[in-house]
């Protein structure tokens, strides 16, 4: 009789065919539509920023692990994902050295100094964005004209980007913020809504085309790379609160970095809760902070900072939402 089936091994007993590289590969596939739309909208300068950002993150990770005599793990594609996400959070007009500085901060400071993949307590790409925004605010807010998408929208839908300057574009959130500061209510027209959906607006490379980001998010959900809890509760909370604050909720959820943050950065395994209840709390918390920053803060966008703040609360969330041990007490 073959007794090999009755051998008891140590935990974990439930195993999966997924690995870090396969998960990161799915994230790259999911981000590809938004990256392509960003390149189409902003041209080869967007492609250059993406390439420099990815290459910088790979090089910094390999160099740090080589210096510290660790196993080089760039083949797990996590550095590629970090570089791609960082590029998505940069304007196409960024100087060539900006993604290099951001890549160093994301990989070395926010990731490797805390132990590498799985040990970082904040999202590396968002941490780098916050650092760059604080250090180089002018370069990080110099948004340019989405030339390719502008011509497409004009020919198909007869709408164009409602911004006046040809070299520096205000984001839709900045327009809404300016109207609110002046005591006026902003009412988007049908052209404004179409521009926000298809990416014919000023903004970072990867946050302009909401349709592309939603397609990527659905792919991750179908592949079960992420759970629905964080993105759905995040977006729903922003929708409800912006409506309560007198804004236009259906417009608010499609502009800025909400879709990018909800699907691709708030769901980061290392910096998000592991329990279902904790993930719902994470999504609601991000939505509340984003709405408050957008409405009452001095900065028109609140996605990056809301996710980073909630990242810091994740250990506490996990502590109070962890399930009771089987057979244990209260």
Secondary structure by P-SEA (a helix, b strand, c coil): cccccccccccccccccccaaaaaaaaaaaaaaaaaaaaaaccaaaaaaaaaaaaaaaaaaaaaaaaaccccccccaaaaaaaaaaaaacccccccaaaaaaaaaacccccccccccccccccaaaaaaaaaaacccccccccccaaaaaaaaaaacccccccccccccccaaaaaaaaaaacbbbbbcaaaaaaaaacccccccccccaaaaaaaaaaaaaaccccccaaaaaaaaaaaaaaaacccaaaaaacccccccccccccccccccccaaaaaaaaaaaaaaaaaaaccccccccaaaaaaaaaaaaaaaaaaaccccccccc
